[in-house]
Each structure stands twice: as structure tokens, then as C-alpha cells.
């Protein structure tokens, strides 16, 4: 049997677990950006037909799950497990979505790293035979996140250029063993990295070391090199954090070049006001379940590593003067040429 554990923190999957179907939905700002041609649905306003922003976020995750399951050719009652996370207290978006769809559910919190945390965990459960089909989903909403972590949108507080724009949207994937869809080949689980930074308006700088550490560990564990990848993309380091991660990796001997990109820079156009770029669980999710998997199905990408980054803080820890602990989880997807 091939070795499934590589090094201390990387897993190799060999039974052909695939993304059988996926969906990416978004708010209006994101729907006018670089992903407009690959999103499954764009809501015309931040309320998505609901009377609160929190209910709107729930609606987005519910719809993403429904669309992904339908695209996989399944019904929700055929799904064994629902793994989901978001940014709101007690994962209420994920929990209420699980209530709506009535799927056995495990909530997972990894902040903005939750997209790959759920994807890696779901793959383990299918690979091991504990589940036949797993749905993974994450969401974020600009107005709900601002209300919880910073200032309510109505407050109109000023922000520095280093701040990021929390992406409004949701992404979902259906995992199982089938004949079509990208194969999930590796996962590298991150460890908490805390460089002592405390500025909630500069999350990119805080998360960059965690992203670089996970990418370095992935190469060391698997024996793969940057040239083995068509694309290596971080979750939401944006304009400030992404160059820092590139420099940290270069210091360790890994020059990634143009293949190294960031989801937070792949959503909005340069003309859109988004401060230093996108962030939130939906940042990596709508890029992965929208653009990246679409490109893999079209054959323009064959091997991609998505490194979702997360800041594991909350308003109380910030108010008590704590620094920002960060983490990054990586998942490798392979398309037709490497399967």
C-alpha cells in the first residue's frame, strides 16, 4: 500500500477522491469582478432577498450547496456528511445551512483557512471509506464580518490601504469517488504561526509567514518542487501579504515566480475599490470552486495547490491585546494530465 503520510504533516491520497461537483456564488461587487464568467449565481444586493445580512449569508451557503449537489448528479439525501465553516460566532451560517439541508454535519472553524480545512478533512473521510460522499462549504459576507470583527458598515469608519475587503459569497464542493472531476492528491496541514503582529487592518502581513511555512513544509514532505505546479495560490494575503510570502519562500530557496498568485487578488478588478484585496472564507472558496476547477476541467491547469490562510483571532482576543495567531492549510488538486 502506498504511504499515505508524508513527513509529519502531509497526506497523500491514492484512491481517486474527486470533486464531483462544485459551486461558487457571490454578492454584487464580486460578480462585477474577474470571476463574473465562472460564478454560478450573483446576488443583486447584499441582502440576497433576506431581511438581514446574516440571513443573506446563510442563503448564499444554502444555494451553493444545492447547486454543487445538483451538478454532481445527486440529491442532498444521498450525501453522507456536511463539513462547513464560516466567520460568524459559533459557525451559525454553517449550522443553519445544515439545518436547512438536513445532512449529518460537522462544523469546522479555521477562519479563512476553512475552505481547505474542510476539503482536506472531507477527502480523508472518503479515502478511508467512512463516507461515500461529503459536501464541503464555506462562506463570508462583507457586512456580517465587519459587524463582528471591526465596525458595523453603517459606522463608516476609515480604513488604511493595508486593510482587506471581506468577500461576500459562498463556495461548496461535493467529494466522492467517480469518473469525472479533479482528483485531490495531497494535503498539508498547517501549524499555528504567530509573529507577534496585532494590527487587524493588516491581516496579510500576519498570515504571510504561515502560508510560507506550509508551502515549504509541503515541498519538503512530498518531494515536489515549484516547477511541478501550474499554479500555487494563497487564500487571502492580498497586495501586502503576498509579496512577503514570496520573499520568505525565496529566502528558503523556493522561487515560485508567476505561478504564485493570491485569491484575494483574483476576484476584484483594479478599478474596483477593495483596499489591498479580498479576504474571508469565500475568497479562496469562490476562486477554487469557480475559476480554478473550471480551468482544470477545461484542461488549462493540471496541478494546482491552494493554500488557504486564516487568522485565528476574535474581537475579545484583540481587545485584550493578544497578537494574531495564523494558520494555512494546503490541498493539491490534479486534472486530466496527472490522473
Order of alpha helices (4+ residues) and beta strands (2+ residues): beta-beta-beta-alpha-beta-alpha-beta-alpha-beta-alpha-beta-alpha-beta-beta-beta-alpha-beta-alpha-beta-beta-alpha-alpha-beta-alpha-beta
